[in-house]
Amino acid sequence: MITETVFNWPGVGAYMMDASVKLDYPVILAVMLLSAFLVVVGNLLADISYALVDPRVRR
């Protein structure tokens, strides 16, 4: 949201804020679902990469 504001780039953050003001529930739900999915994928990738780097975790 900060990057979008500073550089005047339209993006998901501005779209989400506009949807929140207008109470557009499908958009709010979609953005939250996408955010949750990205967090889960990021955590999975972090766990896998940690297991590759540290052999003690593999057991």
Residue pairs with C-beta under 8 A, 6 or more apart in sequence:
1 13
1 14
1 17
3 9
3 11
4 10
4 11
4 13
4 14
12 31
12 34
15 27
15 31
16 27
16 28
16 31
18 24
19 27
19 28
19 31
20 28
50 57
51 57
51 58
